[in-house]
């Protein structure tokens, strides 16, 4: 079976857009691939320097994925910081990474551009963690002989960089010691709309948290922005935020039934929102209950991550031993 690797940055409790666009399709890979998932806690350090917040977000995101169906007995689930071979490989890869390649990284270029536009020094606020982020990501991927990496469009460049670095290493030593990974575009990467009709994003404050209580979920759904069409008027489901969210959680039959009600007229926006709430609540309630159970037992989450990380270290140690012999430091 091919190996699929998914990195999970700890960013707190996910919203339903994260679930539809990343969590659900990534978990589907376990059906056809040897799936591996890791919490990228060192990546989080670039943006967050609060140790308690990193610990909290790590537990929250681990609990979220477990609640959504990640089975640590069937897949590899580990914490990046508990696999030190990742960072040894990063050092090795640095010797094969041109500085010019890092200069072209989207995140770095965007920060430089923002600095220049505001009259600051081009590298103001840029730390080496941000600058070398693509190398650490390449190490995450290449350490485990990864075939496939599911990513959104904003991450394709990082996979291409991992390919470039691996090819440079392999060319130098005359053999494919590092497997060349391939990016998989997530089938569900279409943007889920938020409460205001824009892309669902924490930065816009328009999200529906995955594990919101039933009462909070209802209030959020009722806040979804709609137009001024009357009850009697037919409505276009293809331009409606309510319907856009609904069809990601409803069955095909439910979706077609609601579509017909939109087109026929005679349905108020409140009724449409209640239909969405019913479907969302039915789907999310078991996940919410499982999440609340997990997050109340942090030691169990830590144990799961430690056990998975021990298995990951075994695999990583074999790869590093091979690479040490290749580069001559065995």
C-alpha positions as CSV (number, residue, x, y, z in Angstrom):
1,X,0.0,0.0,0.0
2,X,1.1,3.6,-0.7
3,X,1.9,5.8,2.3
4,X,-0.2,9.0,2.8
5,X,1.0,11.6,5.3
6,X,-1.1,14.4,6.8
7,X,0.4,17.1,9.0
8,X,-2.0,18.8,11.4
9,X,-1.0,22.2,12.8
10,X,-2.4,22.8,16.3
11,X,-4.6,25.8,15.8
12,X,-7.3,25.2,18.4
13,X,-10.7,23.7,17.9
14,X,-11.5,23.3,14.2
15,X,-14.7,24.6,12.5
16,X,-16.9,22.8,10.1
17,X,-15.0,24.2,7.1
18,X,-11.8,22.5,8.4
19,X,-13.8,19.3,8.8
20,X,-15.2,19.3,5.3
21,X,-12.0,20.6,3.6
22,X,-9.3,18.7,5.5
23,X,-10.3,16.3,8.3
24,X,-12.9,14.2,6.5
25,X,-11.0,13.7,3.2
26,X,-7.7,13.1,5.0
27,X,-9.3,10.4,7.2
28,X,-10.8,8.8,4.0
29,X,-7.2,8.0,2.9
30,X,-7.0,5.4,5.6
31,X,-9.3,3.2,3.5
32,X,-6.9,3.0,0.6
33,X,-3.4,3.9,1.9
34,X,-1.1,3.3,4.8
35,X,-2.1,6.5,6.5
36,X,0.0,8.5,8.9
37,X,-1.1,11.7,10.8
38,X,1.1,13.9,13.0
39,X,0.6,17.0,15.1
40,X,3.0,19.6,13.8
41,X,3.7,21.3,17.1
42,X,7.1,22.6,16.2
43,X,5.5,24.3,13.1
44,X,3.1,26.1,15.5
45,X,6.1,27.6,17.4
46,X,6.7,30.1,14.5
47,X,3.4,31.8,15.3
48,X,2.8,31.0,18.9
49,X,5.4,31.5,21.7
50,X,3.0,30.8,24.6
51,X,3.9,27.3,26.0
52,X,0.5,26.8,27.7
53,X,-1.4,27.7,24.5
54,X,0.7,25.3,22.4
55,X,-0.1,22.5,24.9
56,X,-3.8,23.4,25.0
57,X,-4.0,23.6,21.2
58,X,-2.2,20.3,20.7
59,X,-4.6,18.5,23.0
60,X,-7.6,20.2,21.3
61,X,-6.6,19.3,17.8
62,X,-5.7,15.7,18.7
63,X,-9.0,15.3,20.5
64,X,-10.8,16.7,17.4
65,X,-9.3,14.3,15.0
66,X,-9.8,11.3,17.3
67,X,-13.5,12.4,17.7
68,X,-13.9,12.6,14.0
69,X,-12.9,9.0,13.6
70,X,-9.1,8.7,13.5
71,X,-8.3,5.3,14.9
72,X,-4.8,5.2,16.4
73,X,-4.9,1.4,16.4
74,X,-5.2,1.3,12.6
75,X,-3.2,4.3,11.6
76,X,0.0,6.0,12.8
77,X,-0.8,9.1,14.9
78,X,2.1,10.9,16.5
79,X,3.5,14.2,17.7
80,X,6.2,15.8,15.6
81,X,8.2,16.9,18.7
82,X,8.4,13.3,19.9
83,X,10.2,12.2,16.8
84,X,13.7,13.8,17.0
85,X,14.8,12.1,13.8
86,X,12.7,14.7,12.0
87,X,15.1,17.4,13.1
88,X,18.2,15.4,12.2
89,X,16.9,14.9,8.7
90,X,16.1,18.7,8.5
91,X,19.8,19.4,9.2
92,X,20.8,17.0,6.5
93,X,18.4,18.5,4.0
94,X,19.6,22.0,4.7
95,X,22.8,21.1,2.9
96,X,20.8,20.4,-0.2
97,X,18.5,23.3,-0.1
98,X,19.4,26.5,-2.1
99,X,18.7,29.7,-0.3
100,X,17.0,31.0,-3.5
101,X,14.4,28.2,-3.1
102,X,13.5,29.5,0.4
103,X,13.4,33.1,-1.0
104,X,10.5,32.0,-3.2
105,X,8.4,30.5,-0.5
106,X,4.9,32.1,-0.5
107,X,4.7,32.8,3.2
108,X,8.2,34.5,3.3
109,X,7.5,36.5,0.1
110,X,4.2,37.7,1.5
111,X,5.8,38.9,4.7
112,X,8.6,40.7,2.8
113,X,6.0,42.4,0.5
114,X,4.0,43.5,3.5
115,X,7.1,44.9,5.2
116,X,8.1,46.8,2.1
117,X,4.6,48.3,1.6
118,X,4.6,49.5,5.2
119,X,8.1,51.1,4.9
120,X,9.8,48.5,7.2
121,X,13.0,46.5,6.6
122,X,12.2,43.6,4.2
123,X,13.0,41.0,6.8
124,X,11.3,42.7,9.8
125,X,9.7,40.1,12.0
126,X,10.9,37.2,9.9
127,X,12.4,34.4,12.0
128,X,14.4,31.5,10.7
129,X,11.6,29.1,11.7
130,X,9.3,30.9,9.2
131,X,12.1,31.1,6.6
132,X,13.1,27.4,6.8
133,X,9.5,26.2,7.3
134,X,9.5,24.4,3.9
135,X,12.7,22.4,4.9
136,X,11.1,21.2,8.1
137,X,8.0,20.2,6.2
138,X,10.2,18.4,3.7
139,X,11.8,16.5,6.6
140,X,8.3,15.6,7.9
141,X,7.4,14.1,4.6
142,X,10.7,12.5,3.4
143,X,11.5,10.8,6.7
144,X,8.6,8.3,6.2
145,X,9.0,7.5,2.5
146,X,5.7,9.2,1.8
147,X,4.0,8.7,-1.5
148,X,1.0,11.1,-1.1
149,X,0.5,14.3,0.8
150,X,-3.1,15.7,0.8
151,X,-2.9,19.5,0.6
152,X,-4.9,22.5,-0.2
153,X,-3.9,24.8,-3.1
154,X,-1.8,27.0,-0.7
155,X,0.4,24.1,0.2
156,X,1.3,22.8,-3.3
157,X,4.5,24.8,-3.4
158,X,5.8,23.1,-0.2
159,X,5.4,19.7,-1.8
160,X,7.2,20.9,-4.9
161,X,10.0,22.2,-2.7
162,X,10.2,18.8,-0.9
163,X,10.5,17.2,-4.3
164,X,13.3,19.6,-5.4
165,X,15.2,18.9,-2.2
166,X,14.8,15.2,-2.4
167,X,15.9,15.2,-6.1
168,X,19.0,17.2,-5.2
169,X,19.9,14.7,-2.5
170,X,19.3,11.7,-4.7
171,X,21.2,13.2,-7.7
172,X,24.2,13.8,-5.5
173,X,24.4,10.2,-4.2
174,X,23.3,8.6,-7.5
175,X,20.3,6.7,-6.2
176,X,16.7,7.4,-5.0
177,X,17.3,7.2,-1.3
178,X,14.5,9.7,-0.7
179,X,11.2,8.9,-2.2
180,X,9.7,11.7,-4.3
181,X,6.3,12.6,-2.7
182,X,3.2,13.6,-4.7
183,X,0.7,16.2,-3.7
184,X,-3.0,15.1,-3.7
185,X,-5.4,17.9,-4.2
186,X,-8.2,17.4,-1.7
187,X,-11.4,16.5,-3.5
188,X,-13.3,18.6,-1.0
189,X,-11.1,21.7,-1.2
190,X,-14.0,23.8,-2.4
191,X,-14.4,26.6,0.0
192,X,-17.2,26.2,2.6
193,X,-19.0,29.5,3.1
194,X,-19.2,31.2,6.5
195,X,-22.0,33.0,8.3
196,X,-21.5,36.1,6.3
197,X,-21.2,34.4,2.9
198,X,-17.4,34.8,2.7
199,X,-15.0,31.9,3.1
200,X,-15.4,30.3,6.5
201,X,-12.3,31.5,8.4
202,X,-11.5,32.3,12.1
203,X,-9.9,35.5,10.9
204,X,-13.4,36.7,9.6
205,X,-15.2,35.6,12.8
206,X,-17.8,33.8,10.6
207,X,-17.2,30.2,11.6
208,X,-19.3,27.4,13.0
209,X,-17.1,25.6,15.6
210,X,-17.3,21.8,15.2
211,X,-18.1,21.1,18.8
212,X,-20.4,24.0,19.6
213,X,-23.2,23.0,21.9
214,X,-26.7,22.4,20.4
215,X,-27.9,25.8,21.7
216,X,-24.9,27.6,20.3
217,X,-25.1,25.8,17.0
218,X,-28.7,26.8,16.6
219,X,-27.9,30.5,17.3
220,X,-25.0,30.4,14.8
221,X,-27.1,28.9,12.0
222,X,-29.8,31.5,12.6
223,X,-27.2,34.2,12.1
224,X,-26.4,33.1,8.5
225,X,-26.8,36.1,6.2
226,X,-29.6,35.8,3.6
227,X,-31.2,38.1,1.0
228,X,-34.6,39.9,1.2
229,X,-36.6,37.4,-0.8
230,X,-40.1,36.7,0.5
231,X,-41.5,33.3,1.6
232,X,-43.4,32.9,-1.7
233,X,-40.5,33.6,-4.0
234,X,-38.5,30.6,-5.5
235,X,-34.9,30.7,-4.3
236,X,-31.7,29.7,-6.0
237,X,-29.9,27.0,-4.0
238,X,-26.7,27.5,-6.0
239,X,-26.2,31.0,-4.6
240,X,-27.3,30.3,-1.0
241,X,-24.9,29.9,1.9
242,X,-27.4,27.8,3.8
243,X,-27.7,25.3,1.0
244,X,-23.9,25.3,0.3
245,X,-23.3,24.1,3.9
246,X,-26.3,21.8,3.9
247,X,-25.2,19.6,1.0
248,X,-21.9,18.9,2.7
249,X,-23.7,17.2,5.6
250,X,-27.0,15.9,4.1
251,X,-27.6,12.7,2.2
252,X,-28.2,13.0,-1.6
253,X,-31.9,12.4,-1.1
254,X,-32.1,15.1,1.6
255,X,-30.1,17.5,-0.6
256,X,-32.4,16.9,-3.6
257,X,-35.5,17.4,-1.5
258,X,-34.3,20.7,-0.1
259,X,-33.3,21.8,-3.6
260,X,-36.9,21.2,-4.8
261,X,-38.3,23.2,-1.9
262,X,-36.0,26.1,-2.8
263,X,-37.1,26.1,-6.4
264,X,-40.8,25.7,-5.7
265,X,-41.1,28.7,-3.4
266,X,-43.1,28.8,-0.2
267,X,-40.2,28.3,2.1
268,X,-38.9,31.0,4.5
269,X,-35.3,31.5,5.2
270,X,-36.0,30.5,8.8
271,X,-37.3,27.1,7.6
272,X,-34.2,26.7,5.5
273,X,-32.0,27.5,8.4
274,X,-33.9,25.0,10.6
275,X,-33.4,22.3,8.0
276,X,-29.6,23.1,8.1
277,X,-29.5,23.0,11.9
278,X,-31.3,19.6,12.0
279,X,-28.8,18.0,9.6
280,X,-25.8,19.6,11.2
281,X,-26.8,18.7,14.7
282,X,-27.5,15.1,13.8
283,X,-24.1,14.8,12.2
284,X,-22.1,16.7,14.8
285,X,-23.8,15.5,18.0
286,X,-21.9,12.2,18.2
287,X,-18.6,13.9,17.3
288,X,-19.3,16.6,20.0
289,X,-20.0,14.0,22.6
290,X,-16.8,12.1,21.8
291,X,-14.7,15.3,21.8
292,X,-16.0,16.4,25.2
293,X,-15.3,12.9,26.6
294,X,-11.7,13.0,25.2
295,X,-10.8,16.5,26.2
296,X,-11.9,15.8,29.7
297,X,-9.2,13.1,29.9
298,X,-6.0,14.7,28.6
299,X,-3.8,11.9,29.9
300,X,-5.5,9.5,27.5
301,X,-4.8,11.8,24.6
302,X,-1.2,12.1,25.7
303,X,-0.9,8.4,26.0
304,X,-2.2,7.8,22.5
305,X,0.2,10.4,21.1
306,X,3.2,8.9,23.0
307,X,2.4,5.3,21.9
308,X,2.0,6.5,18.3
309,X,5.2,8.5,18.5
310,X,7.1,5.5,19.8
311,X,6.1,3.5,16.7
312,X,7.0,6.5,14.5
313,X,10.5,6.7,16.1
314,X,11.1,3.1,15.2
315,X,10.4,3.7,11.5
316,X,12.3,7.0,11.6
317,X,15.4,5.5,13.2
318,X,15.7,2.9,10.3
319,X,15.5,5.7,7.8
320,X,18.1,7.9,9.5
321,X,20.4,5.0,10.0
322,X,20.3,4.4,6.2
323,X,20.8,8.1,5.4
324,X,23.7,8.4,7.8
325,X,25.5,5.6,5.9
326,X,24.7,7.4,2.6
327,X,26.2,10.7,3.7
328,X,29.2,9.2,5.6
329,X,28.4,10.0,9.2
330,X,27.6,6.5,10.4
